[in-house]
Amino acid sequence: MNLKIFDTAAELGAFAGGLTAEHLNKAIKANGRARLLVSTGMSQFETLETLRKADVDWSKVTMFHLDEYIGVDETHKASFIKYLKERFTGYLPAMTAHFVDGTRDPKTVIAELTEKINEAPIDIALIGIGVNGHIAFNDPPADFDTKEAYIVVKLDDMCKKQQFDEGWFDSIEDVPAIAMSITAHQILKSKVIVSSVPHAVKAEAVYNTVNQDVNNMVPATILKTHPDWTLVLDKNSASKLDK
């Protein structure tokens, strides 16, 4: 694990976005193309803003994202497709984007995404960490055994509360119970993983991730098994590490 701590979320995002751009350009130079996996949510705002402004030949980049609520379409304010189009892909029309479509049959969507994502390795994955320690929508107890690329998952109560607290839904009851999510196994197949995790609300999850052994009740702990994982924090999310 490579640990980087910055004073602010803006500084965190500048570093993480810049590092991601470097890896994309390295992959393009070596292979003529690059493949990117991105997270969503409030924690990724600064990173994606930096990345979309980077000097990258986006026509040579293929992007996948992590997850989507089943039954939510992109007109909903919580839609991750809407999020990405408004904050990232909409600025980069030359980039190829493969979205997780929550309005279609999950088996069909998963089969299509599995075929596409396994065409070549992901060069760099941006993987956030939830307040419950989840990665993507792999809530505790996460399935560390499946070798599937994407699966249908059930959201736990803490995850639902996070989505409500961040303003994506009008009530906790409105948060869907199930979603499609990339698996921990598929995330770990990425060549490089960068986790942007700012804000005090993530401090407990960061502490548990860093200090606990790998276990599926803190799903992010599995990232410590990856040979090239960088955890990027601000002083707020890192606040419990020295206690």
C-alpha positions in Angstrom: 0.0 0.0 0.0 1.2 3.5 -0.9 -0.3 6.1 1.4 -0.6 9.7 0.5 -2.2 12.4 2.8 -3.0 15.9 1.7 -4.5 18.9 3.6 -7.5 19.3 1.4 -9.8 17.3 -0.9 -8.8 19.6 -3.7 -5.1 18.7 -3.3 -6.0 15.0 -3.0 -8.0 15.2 -6.2 -5.2 17.0 -8.1 -2.8 14.3 -7.1 -5.0 11.3 -7.8 -6.3 12.7 -11.1 -2.8 13.5 -12.2 -1.5 10.1 -11.2 -4.4 8.4 -13.2 -3.6 10.5 -16.3 0.1 9.5 -16.0 -0.9 5.8 -16.0 -3.3 6.2 -18.9 -0.7 7.9 -21.0 1.8 5.2 -20.1 -0.6 2.5 -21.3 -1.4 4.4 -24.5 2.3 4.7 -25.3 2.9 1.1 -24.6 -0.2 -0.5 -26.1 -1.9 2.1 -28.2 -4.9 2.2 -25.9 -5.8 2.4 -22.2 -8.6 1.0 -20.1 -10.0 2.8 -17.1 -12.4 1.8 -14.2 -14.0 4.7 -12.3 -15.9 5.2 -9.1 -18.7 7.7 -8.4 -20.0 9.6 -5.4 -19.0 12.8 -3.6 -15.5 11.5 -2.8 -14.6 11.4 -6.5 -15.6 15.0 -7.4 -12.1 16.5 -7.3 -10.3 13.5 -8.8 -12.6 13.3 -11.8 -12.5 17.1 -12.3 -8.7 16.9 -12.5 -8.7 13.9 -14.7 -11.2 15.2 -17.3 -8.9 18.3 -17.8 -5.7 16.2 -18.2 -3.7 15.9 -21.4 -4.8 12.4 -22.5 -5.8 11.2 -25.9 -9.3 10.2 -24.8 -10.1 8.6 -28.2 -7.8 5.8 -27.1 -9.4 5.3 -23.7 -12.2 2.9 -22.8 -14.0 3.4 -19.5 -16.1 1.2 -17.3 -17.8 2.1 -14.0 -18.5 0.1 -10.9 -22.1 -0.2 -10.2 -25.7 1.0 -10.6 -29.0 0.7 -8.7 -31.4 -1.8 -10.3 -34.5 0.1 -11.5 -32.9 3.6 -11.5 -32.6 5.3 -14.9 -30.4 8.2 -15.8 -33.0 10.9 -15.2 -32.8 10.2 -11.5 -30.4 12.4 -9.5 -28.9 9.2 -7.9 -28.1 7.6 -11.3 -24.4 6.9 -11.7 -24.7 7.2 -15.4 -26.1 10.7 -14.9 -23.3 11.4 -12.5 -20.6 10.3 -15.0 -22.1 12.1 -17.9 -22.4 15.3 -16.0 -19.0 15.2 -14.3 -16.8 13.1 -16.6 -17.8 11.4 -19.8 -19.8 14.4 -21.1 -16.6 16.4 -21.3 -14.8 13.6 -23.2 -17.0 12.6 -26.2 -14.1 10.8 -27.9 -13.8 8.3 -25.1 -15.6 4.9 -25.2 -17.8 4.4 -22.2 -19.4 1.2 -21.0 -22.2 1.9 -18.5 -24.0 -0.3 -16.0 -27.6 0.2 -17.1 -30.0 -0.3 -14.2 -33.1 -0.2 -16.3 -32.3 -3.4 -18.3 -32.4 -7.1 -17.4 -29.4 -7.5 -14.9 -28.4 -10.9 -16.4 -28.1 -9.4 -19.9 -26.3 -6.3 -18.6 -23.8 -8.4 -16.6 -23.2 -10.8 -19.5 -22.4 -7.9 -21.9 -20.2 -6.0 -19.4 -18.3 -9.2 -18.5 -17.5 -9.8 -22.2 -16.3 -6.3 -22.7 -14.3 -5.9 -19.5 -12.5 -9.2 -20.0 -11.3 -8.2 -23.5 -8.1 -6.8 -22.0 -6.8 -5.8 -18.5 -7.9 -2.6 -16.8 -4.8 -0.4 -16.7 -5.9 1.8 -13.7 -9.0 1.6 -11.4 -10.3 4.4 -9.3 -11.9 2.7 -6.4 -13.5 4.7 -3.6 -14.2 3.4 -0.1 -17.7 3.7 1.5 -18.5 4.6 5.1 -19.1 0.9 5.7 -15.8 0.0 4.1 -17.4 -1.1 0.9 -15.7 -1.1 -2.5 -18.2 -0.6 -5.3 -21.4 -1.9 -3.9 -19.7 -4.9 -2.2 -21.2 -4.2 1.2 -20.2 -6.3 4.2 -20.1 -9.2 4.3 -18.7 -8.9 0.8 -18.3 -11.9 -1.5 -14.6 -12.4 -1.8 -15.0 -15.9 -3.4 -16.9 -15.2 -6.6 -14.9 -15.1 -9.8 -17.6 -13.3 -11.7 -17.0 -9.8 -13.1 -20.3 -8.3 -12.0 -23.0 -9.5 -9.7 -26.3 -8.5 -8.2 -25.9 -7.3 -4.6 -28.1 -6.3 -1.7 -27.3 -2.9 -0.1 -26.9 -2.8 3.7 -28.4 -0.2 5.9 -25.2 1.8 6.4 -24.7 2.0 2.6 -28.3 3.2 2.2 -27.8 5.9 4.9 -24.6 7.1 3.1 -26.6 7.5 -0.2 -29.3 9.5 1.7 -26.8 11.6 3.6 -25.0 12.6 0.4 -28.3 13.9 -0.9 -28.9 11.4 -3.7 -32.3 10.3 -2.4 -35.1 12.1 -0.5 -35.4 9.4 2.1 -33.6 6.2 3.2 -36.7 4.3 2.1 -36.2 5.6 -1.4 -32.8 4.0 -1.8 -33.1 0.8 -3.8 -32.4 -2.5 -2.0 -30.4 -4.1 -4.8 -27.8 -3.1 -7.4 -25.4 -4.4 -9.9 -21.8 -4.2 -8.8 -18.4 -5.1 -10.1 -16.8 -7.7 -7.8 -13.8 -7.5 -5.6 -12.2 -10.2 -7.7 -12.6 -8.1 -10.9 -11.3 -4.9 -9.2 -8.1 -6.8 -8.1 -7.4 -7.8 -11.7 -6.6 -4.1 -12.5 -3.0 -3.3 -13.0 -3.0 -0.3 -10.8 -5.6 0.8 -8.2 -6.0 4.4 -6.8 -8.4 5.1 -4.0 -9.5 8.8 -3.5 -11.0 8.9 0.0 -11.5 12.4 1.4 -13.8 13.8 4.2 -14.2 13.1 7.9 -17.2 10.8 7.3 -14.7 8.3 5.9 -12.2 8.4 8.8 -13.5 5.3 10.5 -13.6 3.3 7.3 -10.1 4.4 6.5 -8.9 3.4 10.0 -10.4 0.0 9.7 -9.1 -0.6 6.2 -5.5 0.3 7.2 -5.5 -1.5 10.6 -7.6 -4.6 10.2 -6.5 -7.8 8.6 -8.2 -8.7 5.3 -11.8 -9.5 6.0 -15.1 -9.3 4.2 -16.7 -7.2 7.0 -14.4 -4.4 5.9 -14.4 -5.1 2.2 -11.7 -2.4 1.4 -9.1 -4.4 3.3 -8.8 -6.7 0.3 -7.2 -3.8 -1.6 -4.1 -4.3 0.6 -3.5 -7.6 -1.2 -2.9 -5.7 -4.5 0.7 -5.1 -5.5 0.1 -1.5 -6.7 -2.5 0.2 -4.6 -2.3 3.9 -3.6 -4.6 5.2 -0.9 -5.1 8.9 -1.1 -6.5 10.8 1.9 -7.1 14.3 3.1 -6.3 15.3 6.7 -10.0 14.7 7.6 -10.3 11.2 6.4 -6.8 10.4 7.9 -7.7 11.9 11.2 -8.0 8.6 13.1 -4.8 7.0 11.8 -2.5 8.6 14.4 -4.8 7.8 17.3 
